[in-house]
């Protein structure tokens, strides 16, 4: 399965909607998108993962790299995920302590840093 990406602005946040599988083959596409957004001055990102069917360690690495990039500019990266199988990956890896994870885009956008 492919990876679909789209971006939109909600308030002062840039929302990246991700769909499909984030794996060793598709993760570079997501990495390029996050790097481009940060290079363009978007430092408060919300990654909407509601449409993600699969996430592997490469995908986790891309998200951690994105977090480091925005933090270098005093920004934030919030995740939107309500799928138990994807949330379980974040819990097992301890990344629930690293990423703010929300159940809706509205909740993530409304959250303060």
ZAMARGU-4260 file (C-alpha; in steps of 0.2 Angstrom, whole numbers, plus 5000, padded with zeros to 4 digits):
<rodrens>
0) 5000/5000/5000 | 5006/5018/4996 | 5007/5033/5008 | 4996/5048/5005 | 5001/5065/5012
5) 4991/5081/5012 | 4994/5097/5022 | 4983/5111/5028 | 4984/5125/5040 | 4972/5126/5056
10) 4976/5142/5066 | 4995/5142/5069 | 4997/5124/5066 | 5001/5114/5051 | 4991/5098/5050
15) 4999/5084/5040 | 4986/5070/5036 | 4994/5053/5033 | 4986/5038/5026 | 4991/5021/5022
20) 5007/5012/5028 | 5022/5021/5035 | 5036/5008/5033 | 5054/5007/5026 | 5048/5010/5009
25) 5036/5025/5012 | 5044/5033/5027 | 5057/5044/5016 | 5041/5052/5008 | 5035/5057/5026
30) 5053/5063/5031 | 5054/5074/5015 | 5037/5082/5019 | 5042/5086/5037 | 5059/5093/5032
35) 5051/5104/5019 | 5038/5110/5031 | 5051/5115/5044 | 5062/5123/5031 | 5047/5133/5026
40) 5045/5140/5044 | 5031/5128/5050 | 5037/5124/5068 | 5020/5118/5075 | 5015/5102/5067
45) 5000/5090/5070 | 5002/5073/5061 | 4985/5066/5059 | 4988/5047/5059 | 4969/5042/5059
50) 4971/5035/5041 | 4987/5025/5045 | 4986/5006/5043 | 5003/5001/5048 | 5018/5009/5056
55) 5036/5001/5058 | 5052/5006/5067 | 5057/5017/5052 | 5041/5027/5053 | 5044/5029/5071
60) 5061/5036/5067 | 5054/5048/5055 | 5042/5055/5068 | 5056/5056/5081 | 5067/5065/5068
65) 5053/5077/5064 | 5050/5081/5083 | 5069/5085/5085 | 5068/5096/5070 | 5053/5107/5076
70) 5060/5107/5094 | 5076/5115/5087 | 5065/5130/5083 | 5055/5129/5099 | 5041/5121/5090
75) 5030/5106/5093 | 5024/5090/5085 | 5008/5082/5091 | 5001/5066/5085 | 4982/5062/5081
80) 4979/5043/5083 | 4964/5034/5090 | 4968/5016/5083 | 4973/5004/5096 | 4985/4994/5086
85) 4995/5010/5082 | 4994/5017/5099 | 5000/5000/5106 | 5017/5003/5096 | 5019/5020/5105
90) 5016/5012/5122 | 5027/4998/5119 | 5042/5009/5113 | 5039/5022/5127 | 5035/5035/5114
95) 5019/5040/5123 | 5031/5050/5135 | 5039/5059/5120 | 5024/5063/5109 | 5008/5072/5114
100) 4995/5060/5107 | 4977/5066/5104 | 4961/5058/5098 | 4956/5072/5086 | 4964/5085/5076
105) 4953/5098/5085 | 4960/5093/5101 | 4978/5093/5095 | 4976/5110/5088 | 4968/5117/5104
110) 4981/5110/5115 | 4994/5123/5121 | 5013/5119/5122
</rodrens>
